[in-house]
Amino acid sequence: MKAKKFLAVSTVMVMSTLGLAACGGDDNPGGGGSTNANGDVEMTFWHNSTTGPGKEYWDKMVADFEAANEGVTIKVQSIQNEDMDGKLQTALNSGDAPDIFMARGGGKLADIVEAGQVLDLTEHVTAEAKEAVGGTVGAFSIDGKIYGVPTSVLPGGIYYSKDLFEQAGIEGTPTTFAELNDAVDKLKAIDVAPFALGGKAAWPAAHWYYFFALRTCSQEVMDTLPQTKDFSDPCWQQAATELNNFAQTEPFNEGFLTTEAQGSAGSSAGMLANHLAGMELMGAWNPGVIADLTPDKKPLEDLGWFPFPAVEGGAGDPTAMMGGVDGYSCSANAPAEACGAFLSFVLSKENQEAYAEAFVTLPANQESQGVITDPALQDVLAAYNDAAYVTVWLDTLLGQNVGNALNGGVVEMLAGSGTPEGVITSVNDALAKE
């Protein structure tokens, strides 16, 4: 699909009891949730919030939905974010998938749609829910059919410590790589890692390549990539070379290739949370992750944000943004009416406001964005709304196999065992196998 803004005008969703006790067995052709002779429905639900306000939010959503819908039971399992994709793919392939599961759209979603593993929700998500998220639902739509709903929009950029910038004598925020390189030098001078990078999971390191590509490649190249899967334009190679050259300046924390991205004080998010690093390139979930890793478990007061800087000679628009849309889908064998009703329930204005507050992030329902008070997220939202265009993470767009090959090629280059040319070769080799 053509890259587009994910945010659109939405309306207030009216919450109501959904009356699902009469769901029939035809909604569950085999596997997945169960519907007994009395019409009671049981579903399983996987999400990636293992602790804190995020886990509490989902526990409350499930409890509230069950209370409003007699006869419906939802069994919840929280899974560590880094483990989610692998466990979910295994469950889908084995025919034992959860009824409701976290999804990110793009090529990854297209792969499981093609495999017949995900439910067509077009007729099962309410009109109010669709209107509430507007164009954002396009991230979960294929050939005019809806296979999931968005819960948050997650554009990427650079988070930084205002206090450390002040200590290092960095004025303003970098808009070019010359200015960014100057900031790197100044942070090193005060014995602070300029950038925290949790490269163990591969994707945080690969995000660096994605953003270099966004700044070096034209919008036309980025827009046509989902259809063409063509990496012959010189901009793709240029992006890898630019990243490799930047990495040679040693801007990342020591041991970045074995550092976790989140979950502990020693992770890249934890380094920023505890002022051990000046910056981190990450998506809009980061303020919430960082807040859970500060000493007082509260949002980092000096956290700021700025867009990825312009690359000299690049054809990309400096206001263009890249990011993800987190959301949820239903497995092919889930009770369709009940599953669609739960996802519609989550998208109400009130529940999306609670989502934004629990996760310290941007909700998909635009009417819910008034609760955003975090200064960094307010800056993200302003840049997002002013962006020339927005596209999704490259690994999401390209699908599981090609996306993983791209991420692996980037990590090999940063580890010194690969080359900029090898990044493109990795992608093309994976494409040839599809």
Secondary structure, 3 states (H helix, E strand, C coil): CCCCCCCCCCCCCCCCCCCCCCCCHHHCCCCCCEECCCCCEEEEEEECCCCHHHHHHHHHHHHHHHHHCCCEEEEEEECCHHHHHHHHHHHHHHCCCCCEEEECCHHHHHHHHHCCCECCCCCCCCHHHHHHHHHHHHHHEECCEECCEEEEEEECEEEEEHHHHHHHCCCCCCCEHHHHHHHHHHHHHCCCEEECCCHHHCHHHHHHHHHHHHHHCCHHHHHHHHHHCCCCCHHHHHHHHHHHHHHCCCCECCCHHHCCCCCCCCCHHHHHHCCCEEEEEECCCHHHHHHCCCCCCCCCCCEEEECCCECCCCCCCCCCEEEEEEEEEEECCCCHHHHHHHHHHHCCHHHHHHHHHHHCCEECCHHHHHHCCCHHHHHHHHHHHHCCCEEECHHHHHCHHHHHHHHHHHHHHHHCCCCHHHHHHHHHHHHHCC
